[in-house]
Amino acid sequence: MTEKVPTKKSKLSAAQIGLILKQAKNGVPVADLCRQYGMTPHLALRENVRRPFGNPTG
């Protein structure tokens, strides 16, 4: 028997994540973005895998 563990919803909207990725692509250090938006570098890396810096909208 396996129980499903609920996943946390992101505090950031898709639009905010797209903006963050766009800023990172334009040269803003990821560490600065993490501090500004209150996220971990792990989240930044995970979102970059979902939406690479070259394509912040999808």
N, C-alpha and C positions, 0 to 999 in steps of 0.2 A: 504494500500500500504506500503510495507516494502522495504527499500533500503538496499542493501548489503554494509556493511562498509568494505573497503579493509583492509586486515591484513598486518602487517609489516613482511617482510622477516627477518629472523635471520641474524645477521652480522657474525655469526659463522657457519662454515660448519659442516656437519654431522661428519666428521673425528675429527674436533676440539672438538665438544661436546662429542664424545666418549672418547677422550683423557682426557678431564676435568673430566668426570665421573670416568674414571679409576684412575686418581690422587686422587679423593675424596675417592674412595674405598680403596686406599693405605694409607689413613690417613691424607692427606693434608686438612687443614680446609677449608670449603666451603667459608668462608669470605675472605680468602687469594686468593682463585681461582677467586672469583668475582672481587676482585681488580685487579688481574693480567690480566684477560681477558676482563675487562670493562663490566661486566654484573651484573644484579641485583640478589639478593638472590631469588626473585620470579622466575626468569628464571631458575635458578639452580634447584629449587624445581619442576618446570614444566617439565624440561627435565628429572629429576629423575623419575617422574611418567611415562614418555614415555619410558625411557630406564633405568630400575633400576640399582643401583650401581653394582649389581651382574652380570649384562649382558650389558656391555657398547657398544656392537656392534648391538644390536637389541632389 
